[in-house]
Amino acid sequence: MDENNRTDRELLAKGLKRMGFCLILMFIGPTLVYIALSNDHKPLYIPLLTISILTCIAAVIMLFYGLKTIGDSLFK
């Protein structure tokens, strides 16, 4: 087997770590959105809603970075 056709294991591990972090954000973000929208009369409504939306956006960004990193490790 040629050395150029091998998977970069360190880069693959980095991509899997990013996907794991993305999975955590995918659970935290919608949970925070639900909590924020169910308490719209509380004083922390706007900050909590902002943080939850940013968490959801971060989950999507981490998903793409993780997939790109895994793809780079497999296909160089």
N, CA, C and O atoms as a CHARMM CRD file, in Angstrom:
* protein
*
  304
    1    1 MET  N      0.84700  -1.17800   0.00000 PROA 1      0.00000
    2    1 MET  CA     0.00000   0.00000   0.00000 PROA 1      0.00000
    3    1 MET  C      0.89200   1.23900   0.00000 PROA 1      0.00000
    4    1 MET  O      1.87300   1.30100   0.74100 PROA 1      0.00000
    5    2 ASP  N      0.56200   2.19300  -0.80300 PROA 2      0.00000
    6    2 ASP  CA     1.32900   3.41900  -0.92700 PROA 2      0.00000
    7    2 ASP  C      1.09500   4.30800   0.29700 PROA 2      0.00000
    8    2 ASP  O     -0.01300   4.35400   0.83100 PROA 2      0.00000
    9    3 GLU  N      2.13300   5.00700   0.73600 PROA 3      0.00000
   10    3 GLU  CA     2.04400   5.87500   1.90400 PROA 3      0.00000
   11    3 GLU  C      1.07400   7.03400   1.67700 PROA 3      0.00000
   12    3 GLU  O      0.49800   7.54100   2.64000 PROA 3      0.00000
   13    4 ASN  N      0.88100   7.46200   0.44400 PROA 4      0.00000
   14    4 ASN  CA     0.00300   8.58500   0.14900 PROA 4      0.00000
   15    4 ASN  C     -1.47500   8.23800   0.27400 PROA 4      0.00000
   16    4 ASN  O     -2.30600   9.14000   0.38000 PROA 4      0.00000
   17    5 ASN  N     -1.82100   6.96000   0.26500 PROA 5      0.00000
   18    5 ASN  CA    -3.22200   6.55000   0.31300 PROA 5      0.00000
   19    5 ASN  C     -3.71200   6.24100   1.72600 PROA 5      0.00000
   20    5 ASN  O     -4.84100   5.78000   1.89000 PROA 5      0.00000
   21    6 ARG  N     -2.90900   6.47700   2.72900 PROA 6      0.00000
   22    6 ARG  CA    -3.28800   6.15300   4.09400 PROA 6      0.00000
   23    6 ARG  C     -4.05800   7.28900   4.73600 PROA 6      0.00000
   24    6 ARG  O     -3.91300   8.45500   4.36900 PROA 6      0.00000
   25    7 THR  N     -4.87500   6.91800   5.69800 PROA 7      0.00000
   26    7 THR  CA    -5.65100   7.89900   6.45100 PROA 7      0.00000
   27    7 THR  C     -4.76500   8.55300   7.50000 PROA 7      0.00000
   28    7 THR  O     -4.01900   7.87000   8.20200 PROA 7      0.00000
   29    8 ASP  N     -4.84600   9.86000   7.60800 PROA 8      0.00000
   30    8 ASP  CA    -4.13000  10.59800   8.64500 PROA 8      0.00000
   31    8 ASP  C     -4.90600  10.44800   9.95200 PROA 8      0.00000
   32    8 ASP  O     -5.92500  11.10700  10.15500 PROA 8      0.00000
   33    9 ARG  N     -4.41700   9.58200  10.83200 PROA 9      0.00000
   34    9 ARG  CA    -5.15600   9.22800  12.04800 PROA 9      0.00000
   35    9 ARG  C     -5.26100  10.39900  13.02300 PROA 9      0.00000
   36    9 ARG  O     -6.27500  10.54400  13.70600 PROA 9      0.00000
   37   10 GLU  N     -4.23700  11.22500  13.09400 PROA 10     0.00000
   38   10 GLU  CA    -4.29200  12.37700  14.00200 PROA 10     0.00000
   39   10 GLU  C     -5.34900  13.36500  13.54600 PROA 10     0.00000
   40   10 GLU  O     -6.09400  13.90400  14.36400 PROA 10     0.00000
   41   11 LEU  N     -5.41800  13.60400  12.24900 PROA 11     0.00000
   42   11 LEU  CA    -6.42200  14.52100  11.71100 PROA 11     0.00000
   43   11 LEU  C     -7.82100  13.92200  11.84300 PROA 11     0.00000
   44   11 LEU  O     -8.78300  14.65000  12.08600 PROA 11     0.00000
   45   12 LEU  N     -7.94400  12.61400  11.68700 PROA 12     0.00000
   46   12 LEU  CA    -9.22300  11.94400  11.87700 PROA 12     0.00000
   47   12 LEU  C     -9.68300  12.06100  13.32700 PROA 12     0.00000
   48   12 LEU  O    -10.86300  12.30500  13.58000 PROA 12     0.00000
   49   13 ALA  N     -8.78100  11.89500  14.26900 PROA 13     0.00000
   50   13 ALA  CA    -9.12500  12.03100  15.68700 PROA 13     0.00000
   51   13 ALA  C     -9.56900  13.46000  15.99900 PROA 13     0.00000
   52   13 ALA  O    -10.49700  13.66900  16.78000 PROA 13     0.00000
   53   14 LYS  N     -8.91100  14.43100  15.39200 PROA 14     0.00000
   54   14 LYS  CA    -9.28700  15.82900  15.59200 PROA 14     0.00000
   55   14 LYS  C    -10.69200  16.08300  15.03800 PROA 14     0.00000
   56   14 LYS  O    -11.48300  16.79500  15.65500 PROA 14     0.00000
   57   15 GLY  N    -10.99700  15.50800  13.88900 PROA 15     0.00000
   58   15 GLY  CA   -12.32300  15.65700  13.30600 PROA 15     0.00000
   59   15 GLY  C    -13.39700  14.99500  14.14500 PROA 15     0.00000
   60   15 GLY  O    -14.49900  15.52600  14.28100 PROA 15     0.00000
   61   16 LEU  N    -13.08100  13.83100  14.71100 PROA 16     0.00000
   62   16 LEU  CA   -14.05600  13.14200  15.56200 PROA 16     0.00000
   63   16 LEU  C    -14.28900  13.90400  16.86800 PROA 16     0.00000
   64   16 LEU  O    -15.40300  13.90900  17.39100 PROA 16     0.00000
   65   17 LYS  N    -13.24800  14.54600  17.39600 PROA 17     0.00000
   66   17 LYS  CA   -13.42700  15.38100  18.58500 PROA 17     0.00000
   67   17 LYS  C    -14.34500  16.56300  18.27800 PROA 17     0.00000
   68   17 LYS  O    -15.20100  16.92300  19.08600 PROA 17     0.00000
   69   18 ARG  N    -14.15700  17.15900  17.10600 PROA 18     0.00000
   70   18 ARG  CA   -15.03600  18.26800  16.71000 PROA 18     0.00000
   71   18 ARG  C    -16.47300  17.80400  16.55100 PROA 18     0.00000
   72   18 ARG  O    -17.40400  18.52700  16.90900 PROA 18     0.00000
   73   19 MET  N    -16.66100  16.60500  16.01900 PROA 19     0.00000
   74   19 MET  CA   -18.01400  16.06900  15.86300 PROA 19     0.00000
   75   19 MET  C    -18.64400  15.77200  17.22800 PROA 19     0.00000
   76   19 MET  O    -19.84700  15.95700  17.41200 PROA 19     0.00000
   77   20 GLY  N    -17.83500  15.31400  18.17500 PROA 20     0.00000
   78   20 GLY  CA   -18.33700  15.08200  19.52600 PROA 20     0.00000
   79   20 GLY  C    -18.76000  16.38400  20.19100 PROA 20     0.00000
   80   20 GLY  O    -19.79900  16.43900  20.84900 PROA 20     0.00000
   81   21 PHE  N    -17.95900  17.43000  20.02300 PROA 21     0.00000
   82   21 PHE  CA   -18.32200  18.74300  20.56000 PROA 21     0.00000
   83   21 PHE  C    -19.57900  19.26300  19.87600 PROA 21     0.00000
   84   21 PHE  O    -20.42600  19.88300  20.51900 PROA 21     0.00000
   85   22 CYS  N    -19.70200  19.01800  18.58800 PROA 22     0.00000
   86   22 CYS  CA   -20.89700  19.41300  17.83700 PROA 22     0.00000
   87   22 CYS  C    -22.12500  18.70000  18.38400 PROA 22     0.00000
   88   22 CYS  O    -23.18800  19.31000  18.50400 PROA 22     0.00000
   89   23 LEU  N    -22.00200  17.43800  18.71200 PROA 23     0.00000
   90   23 LEU  CA   -23.11900  16.67600  19.25600 PROA 23     0.00000
   91   23 LEU  C    -23.59400  17.26500  20.57900 PROA 23     0.00000
   92   23 LEU  O    -24.79500  17.35700  20.83000 PROA 23     0.00000
   93   24 ILE  N    -22.64800  17.66300  21.41700 PROA 24     0.00000
   94   24 ILE  CA   -23.01300  18.29700  22.68000 PROA 24     0.00000
   95   24 ILE  C    -23.75700  19.60700  22.43100 PROA 24     0.00000
   96   24 ILE  O    -24.77600  19.87700  23.06600 PROA 24     0.00000
   97   25 LEU  N    -23.24400  20.41800  21.50500 PROA 25     0.00000
   98   25 LEU  CA   -23.90000  21.68900  21.18700 PROA 25     0.00000
   99   25 LEU  C    -25.28400  21.47200  20.57700 PROA 25     0.00000
  100   25 LEU  O    -26.18200  22.28900  20.78500 PROA 25     0.00000
  101   26 MET  N    -25.46900  20.38200  19.82600 PROA 26     0.00000
  102   26 MET  CA   -26.76700  20.10100  19.21800 PROA 26     0.00000
  103   26 MET  C    -27.83000  19.76800  20.25800 PROA 26     0.00000
  104   26 MET  O    -29.01900  19.95000  19.99700 PROA 26     0.00000
  105   27 PHE  N    -27.43300  19.29000  21.41100 PROA 27     0.00000
  106   27 PHE  CA   -28.38700  19.04000  22.48000 PROA 27     0.00000
  107   27 PHE  C    -28.60300  20.27400  23.35700 PROA 27     0.00000
  108   27 PHE  O    -29.72500  20.55600  23.77800 PROA 27     0.00000
  109   28 ILE  N    -27.52000  21.00400  23.62600 PROA 28     0.00000
  110   28 ILE  CA   -27.61400  22.16600  24.50500 PROA 28     0.00000
  111   28 ILE  C    -28.38500  23.30700  23.85100 PROA 28     0.00000
  112   28 ILE  O    -29.20900  23.94500  24.50600 PROA 28     0.00000
  113   29 GLY  N    -28.13100  23.57600  22.56500 PROA 29     0.00000
  114   29 GLY  CA   -28.75700  24.70600  21.87800 PROA 29     0.00000
  115   29 GLY  C    -30.27700  24.65800  21.87600 PROA 29     0.00000
  116   29 GLY  O    -30.90900  25.59300  22.36900 PROA 29     0.00000
  117   30 PRO  N    -30.88900  23.60800  21.34100 PROA 30     0.00000
  118   30 PRO  CA   -32.35900  23.55200  21.34600 PROA 30     0.00000
  119   30 PRO  C    -32.96400  23.49600  22.75400 PROA 30     0.00000
  120   30 PRO  O    -34.06900  23.99200  22.97500 PROA 30     0.00000
  121   31 THR  N    -32.24700  22.89800  23.69600 PROA 31     0.00000
  122   31 THR  CA   -32.75100  22.88600  25.07200 PROA 31     0.00000
  123   31 THR  C    -32.80800  24.30000  25.63300 PROA 31     0.00000
  124   31 THR  O    -33.78100  24.67200  26.28900 PROA 31     0.00000
  125   32 LEU  N    -31.76900  25.08600  25.37800 PROA 32     0.00000
  126   32 LEU  CA   -31.77000  26.46900  25.83000 PROA 32     0.00000
  127   32 LEU  C    -32.83100  27.29500  25.11600 PROA 32     0.00000
  128   32 LEU  O    -33.43500  28.17600  25.72800 PROA 32     0.00000
  129   33 VAL  N    -33.06900  27.03000  23.83500 PROA 33     0.00000
  130   33 VAL  CA   -34.13300  27.73600  23.11300 PROA 33     0.00000
  131   33 VAL  C    -35.48100  27.43800  23.75000 PROA 33     0.00000
  132   33 VAL  O    -36.29600  28.34200  23.93800 PROA 33     0.00000
  133   34 TYR  N    -35.71900  26.17800  24.08100 PROA 34     0.00000
  134   34 TYR  CA   -36.97600  25.79900  24.71700 PROA 34     0.00000
  135   34 TYR  C    -37.14000  26.48300  26.07200 PROA 34     0.00000
  136   34 TYR  O    -38.21500  26.98700  26.39700 PROA 34     0.00000
  137   35 ILE  N    -36.06200  26.49700  26.86100 PROA 35     0.00000
  138   35 ILE  CA   -36.13100  27.13900  28.17600 PROA 35     0.00000
  139   35 ILE  C    -36.37900  28.63600  28.03000 PROA 35     0.00000
  140   35 ILE  O    -37.17200  29.21200  28.77600 PROA 35     0.00000
  141   36 ALA  N    -35.70500  29.26400  27.07400 PROA 36     0.00000
  142   36 ALA  CA   -35.87600  30.71100  26.88400 PROA 36     0.00000
  143   36 ALA  C    -37.28600  31.04400  26.41500 PROA 36     0.00000
  144   36 ALA  O    -37.88200  32.00700  26.89700 PROA 36     0.00000
  145   37 LEU  N    -37.82700  30.26900  25.48800 PROA 37     0.00000
  146   37 LEU  CA   -39.15400  30.57700  24.96300 PROA 37     0.00000
  147   37 LEU  C    -40.27400  30.23100  25.93800 PROA 37     0.00000
  148   37 LEU  O    -41.37100  30.77800  25.82800 PROA 37     0.00000
  149   38 SER  N    -40.02100  29.34500  26.87700 PROA 38     0.00000
  150   38 SER  CA   -41.05800  29.01900  27.85000 PROA 38     0.00000
  151   38 SER  C    -41.09000  30.01500  29.00300 PROA 38     0.00000
  152   38 SER  O    -42.04500  30.02400  29.78000 PROA 38     0.00000
  153   39 ASN  N    -40.06900  30.84900  29.12800 PROA 39     0.00000
  154   39 ASN  CA   -40.01200  31.85600  30.19200 PROA 39     0.00000
  155   39 ASN  C    -39.85700  33.24700  29.59700 PROA 39     0.00000
  156   39 ASN  O    -38.91500  33.96200  29.94000 PROA 39     0.00000
  157   40 ASP  N    -40.76200  33.63800  28.71500 PROA 40     0.00000
  158   40 ASP  CA   -40.60700  34.92600  28.04100 PROA 40     0.00000
  159   40 ASP  C    -40.93800  36.11700  28.92800 PROA 40     0.00000
  160   40 ASP  O    -40.72000  37.25400  28.51300 PROA 40     0.00000
  161   41 HSD  N    -41.44700  35.90700  30.11100 PROA 41     0.00000
  162   41 HSD  CA   -41.74900  37.01000  31.02000 PROA 41     0.00000
  163   41 HSD  C    -40.64100  37.23900  32.04900 PROA 41     0.00000
  164   41 HSD  O    -40.76100  38.13400  32.88600 PROA 41     0.00000
  165   42 LYS  N    -39.57600  36.45500  32.00300 PROA 42     0.00000
  166   42 LYS  CA   -38.44500  36.59700  32.93000 PROA 42     0.00000
  167   42 LYS  C    -37.47800  37.66700  32.42400 PROA 42     0.00000
  168   42 LYS  O    -37.43600  37.94500  31.22600 PROA 42     0.00000
  169   43 PRO  N    -36.70000  38.27000  33.32900 PROA 43     0.00000
  170   43 PRO  CA   -35.77400  39.33600  32.90100 PROA 43     0.00000
  171   43 PRO  C    -34.59500  38.83900  32.05300 PROA 43     0.00000
  172   43 PRO  O    -34.01000  39.62500  31.30700 PROA 43     0.00000
  173   44 LEU  N    -34.23900  37.56600  32.15100 PROA 44     0.00000
  174   44 LEU  CA   -33.11500  37.03400  31.37200 PROA 44     0.00000
  175   44 LEU  C    -33.55600  36.40000  30.06000 PROA 44     0.00000
  176   44 LEU  O    -32.81800  35.60100  29.48400 PROA 44     0.00000
  177   45 TYR  N    -34.73800  36.74200  29.58500 PROA 45     0.00000
  178   45 TYR  CA   -35.27700  36.15900  28.35600 PROA 45     0.00000
  179   45 TYR  C    -34.38400  36.45500  27.15200 PROA 45     0.00000
  180   45 TYR  O    -33.97900  35.53800  26.43900 PROA 45     0.00000
  181   46 ILE  N    -34.08200  37.71500  26.92800 PROA 46     0.00000
  182   46 ILE  CA   -33.30400  38.11600  25.74600 PROA 46     0.00000
  183   46 ILE  C    -31.87300  37.57600  25.79400 PROA 46     0.00000
  184   46 ILE  O    -31.41600  37.02800  24.79100 PROA 46     0.00000
  185   47 PRO  N    -31.13900  37.70100  26.91300 PROA 47     0.00000
  186   47 PRO  CA   -29.78100  37.13200  26.91900 PROA 47     0.00000
  187   47 PRO  C    -29.76000  35.61400  26.73400 PROA 47     0.00000
  188   47 PRO  O    -28.90400  35.09100  26.02100 PROA 47     0.00000
  189   48 LEU  N    -30.68700  34.91100  27.36400 PROA 48     0.00000
  190   48 LEU  CA   -30.72500  33.45900  27.22200 PROA 48     0.00000
  191   48 LEU  C    -31.09900  33.05100  25.80200 PROA 48     0.00000
  192   48 LEU  O    -30.54500  32.09200  25.26400 PROA 48     0.00000
  193   49 LEU  N    -32.02600  33.76600  25.19900 PROA 49     0.00000
  194   49 LEU  CA   -32.39800  33.46800  23.81900 PROA 49     0.00000
  195   49 LEU  C    -31.23000  33.73200  22.87000 PROA 49     0.00000
  196   49 LEU  O    -31.00600  32.96700  21.93200 PROA 49     0.00000
  197   50 THR  N    -30.49300  34.80500  23.11100 PROA 50     0.00000
  198   50 THR  CA   -29.32500  35.11900  22.28600 PROA 50     0.00000
  199   50 THR  C    -28.25500  34.04200  22.41300 PROA 50     0.00000
  200   50 THR  O    -27.69700  33.59700  21.41000 PROA 50     0.00000
  201   51 ILE  N    -27.97000  33.62600  23.63400 PROA 51     0.00000
  202   51 ILE  CA   -26.96400  32.58500  23.86100 PROA 51     0.00000
  203   51 ILE  C    -27.40200  31.27100  23.21700 PROA 51     0.00000
  204   51 ILE  O    -26.58100  30.56100  22.63700 PROA 51     0.00000
  205   52 SER  N    -28.67300  30.95100  23.31600 PROA 52     0.00000
  206   52 SER  CA   -29.14700  29.68700  22.75100 PROA 52     0.00000
  207   52 SER  C    -29.09100  29.69000  21.22800 PROA 52     0.00000
  208   52 SER  O    -28.74800  28.67400  20.62400 PROA 52     0.00000
  209   53 ILE  N    -29.41700  30.79700  20.61000 PROA 53     0.00000
  210   53 ILE  CA   -29.33900  30.87600  19.14800 PROA 53     0.00000
  211   53 ILE  C    -27.88500  30.80800  18.69100 PROA 53     0.00000
  212   53 ILE  O    -27.58000  30.16000  17.68900 PROA 53     0.00000
  213   54 LEU  N    -26.99300  31.46600  19.41200 PROA 54     0.00000
  214   54 LEU  CA   -25.56600  31.39100  19.07200 PROA 54     0.00000
  215   54 LEU  C    -25.02800  29.97400  19.25400 PROA 54     0.00000
  216   54 LEU  O    -24.16000  29.53700  18.50000 PROA 54     0.00000
  217   55 THR  N    -25.54100  29.25900  20.25100 PROA 55     0.00000
  218   55 THR  CA   -25.13400  27.87300  20.45400 PROA 55     0.00000
  219   55 THR  C    -25.58900  26.99500  19.29700 PROA 55     0.00000
  220   55 THR  O    -24.84700  26.11700  18.85700 PROA 55     0.00000
  221   56 CYS  N    -26.78900  27.22100  18.80300 PROA 56     0.00000
  222   56 CYS  CA   -27.28700  26.45400  17.65100 PROA 56     0.00000
  223   56 CYS  C    -26.45800  26.74600  16.40100 PROA 56     0.00000
  224   56 CYS  O    -26.14400  25.83500  15.63500 PROA 56     0.00000
  225   57 ILE  N    -26.10900  27.99700  16.19800 PROA 57     0.00000
  226   57 ILE  CA   -25.27400  28.36700  15.05300 PROA 57     0.00000
  227   57 ILE  C    -23.88400  27.74000  15.18100 PROA 57     0.00000
  228   57 ILE  O    -23.32000  27.26200  14.19700 PROA 57     0.00000
  229   58 ALA  N    -23.33700  27.74600  16.40100 PROA 58     0.00000
  230   58 ALA  CA   -22.02400  27.13400  16.62900 PROA 58     0.00000
  231   58 ALA  C    -22.06600  25.63700  16.35900 PROA 58     0.00000
  232   58 ALA  O    -21.08300  25.07200  15.87900 PROA 58     0.00000
  233   59 ALA  N    -23.18300  24.98500  16.65600 PROA 59     0.00000
  234   59 ALA  CA   -23.30900  23.54400  16.39300 PROA 59     0.00000
  235   59 ALA  C    -23.24400  23.26500  14.89500 PROA 59     0.00000
  236   59 ALA  O    -22.59300  22.31000  14.47000 PROA 59     0.00000
  237   60 VAL  N    -23.90300  24.07800  14.10500 PROA 60     0.00000
  238   60 VAL  CA   -23.88800  23.88500  12.65500 PROA 60     0.00000
  239   60 VAL  C    -22.48800  24.14400  12.09800 PROA 60     0.00000
  240   60 VAL  O    -22.01600  23.41000  11.22900 PROA 60     0.00000
  241   61 ILE  N    -21.83000  25.18100  12.59400 PROA 61     0.00000
  242   61 ILE  CA   -20.47700  25.49000  12.13100 PROA 61     0.00000
  243   61 ILE  C    -19.51500  24.37000  12.49500 PROA 61     0.00000
  244   61 ILE  O    -18.68800  23.97100  11.67400 PROA 61     0.00000
  245   62 MET  N    -19.61600  23.85600  13.72200 PROA 62     0.00000
  246   62 MET  CA   -18.75200  22.76000  14.14700 PROA 62     0.00000
  247   62 MET  C    -19.02300  21.49400  13.33900 PROA 62     0.00000
  248   62 MET  O    -18.11000  20.70600  13.09100 PROA 62     0.00000
  249   63 LEU  N    -20.27600  21.29800  12.92900 PROA 63     0.00000
  250   63 LEU  CA   -20.60700  20.15300  12.08900 PROA 63     0.00000
  251   63 LEU  C    -19.85000  20.22200  10.76800 PROA 63     0.00000
  252   63 LEU  O    -19.25700  19.23200  10.33800 PROA 63     0.00000
  253   64 PHE  N    -19.86800  21.37800  10.13000 PROA 64     0.00000
  254   64 PHE  CA   -19.17600  21.51500   8.85400 PROA 64     0.00000
  255   64 PHE  C    -17.65700  21.40200   9.01200 PROA 64     0.00000
  256   64 PHE  O    -16.99800  20.76400   8.19100 PROA 64     0.00000
  257   65 TYR  N    -17.09200  22.02200  10.07100 PROA 65     0.00000
  258   65 TYR  CA   -15.65500  21.90300  10.30500 PROA 65     0.00000
  259   65 TYR  C    -15.26000  20.46000  10.59900 PROA 65     0.00000
  260   65 TYR  O    -14.22400  19.99200  10.12700 PROA 65     0.00000
  261   66 GLY  N    -16.07400  19.75800  11.37100 PROA 66     0.00000
  262   66 GLY  CA   -15.77800  18.36200  11.67900 PROA 66     0.00000
  263   66 GLY  C    -15.81600  17.48800  10.44500 PROA 66     0.00000
  264   66 GLY  O    -14.92800  16.66200  10.23600 PROA 66     0.00000
  265   67 LEU  N    -16.84200  17.66500   9.62200 PROA 67     0.00000
  266   67 LEU  CA   -16.93600  16.88400   8.38600 PROA 67     0.00000
  267   67 LEU  C    -15.79800  17.20900   7.42800 PROA 67     0.00000
  268   67 LEU  O    -15.26900  16.31500   6.76700 PROA 67     0.00000
  269   68 LYS  N    -15.42100  18.47900   7.34900 PROA 68     0.00000
  270   68 LYS  CA   -14.31200  18.87300   6.47600 PROA 68     0.00000
  271   68 LYS  C    -13.00600  18.25300   6.96300 PROA 68     0.00000
  272   68 LYS  O    -12.20400  17.77700   6.15900 PROA 68     0.00000
  273   69 THR  N    -12.79300  18.25700   8.27100 PROA 69     0.00000
  274   69 THR  CA   -11.57700  17.68500   8.82600 PROA 69     0.00000
  275   69 THR  C    -11.51200  16.17700   8.59600 PROA 69     0.00000
  276   69 THR  O    -10.45900  15.64100   8.25300 PROA 69     0.00000
  277   70 ILE  N    -12.63500  15.50200   8.78300 PROA 70     0.00000
  278   70 ILE  CA   -12.67200  14.05700   8.53800 PROA 70     0.00000
  279   70 ILE  C    -12.44300  13.76800   7.05600 PROA 70     0.00000
  280   70 ILE  O    -11.71600  12.83500   6.71500 PROA 70     0.00000
  281   71 GLY  N    -13.05200  14.55300   6.17900 PROA 71     0.00000
  282   71 GLY  CA   -12.84100  14.38400   4.74300 PROA 71     0.00000
  283   71 GLY  C    -11.38300  14.62500   4.35500 PROA 71     0.00000
  284   71 GLY  O    -10.82800  13.89900   3.53000 PROA 71     0.00000
  285   72 ASP  N    -10.76900  15.63800   4.94800 PROA 72     0.00000
  286   72 ASP  CA    -9.36100  15.91000   4.66700 PROA 72     0.00000
  287   72 ASP  C     -8.46300  14.77800   5.13900 PROA 72     0.00000
  288   72 ASP  O     -7.46000  14.46600   4.49600 PROA 72     0.00000
  289   73 SER  N     -8.82200  14.15700   6.27100 PROA 73     0.00000
  290   73 SER  CA    -7.99300  13.06700   6.77400 PROA 73     0.00000
  291   73 SER  C     -8.11900  11.81300   5.89600 PROA 73     0.00000
  292   73 SER  O     -7.17000  11.04000   5.77300 PROA 73     0.00000
  293   74 LEU  N     -9.27000  11.62400   5.30100 PROA 74     0.00000
  294   74 LEU  CA    -9.47600  10.43800   4.46100 PROA 74     0.00000
  295   74 LEU  C     -8.94100  10.62100   3.04100 PROA 74     0.00000
  296   74 LEU  O     -8.35300   9.70100   2.47300 PROA 74     0.00000
  297   75 PHE  N     -9.14300  11.79300   2.47600 PROA 75     0.00000
  298   75 PHE  CA    -8.83500  12.01000   1.05900 PROA 75     0.00000
  299   75 PHE  C     -7.66500  12.93800   0.80600 PROA 75     0.00000
  300   75 PHE  O     -7.26300  13.11400  -0.34400 PROA 75     0.00000
  301   76 LYS  N     -7.11900  13.52400   1.82300 PROA 76     0.00000
  302   76 LYS  CA    -5.99500  14.47200   1.74800 PROA 76     0.00000
  303   76 LYS  C     -6.35600  15.58400   0.84500 PROA 76     0.00000
  304   76 LYS  O     -5.55600  16.49600   0.63600 PROA 76     0.00000
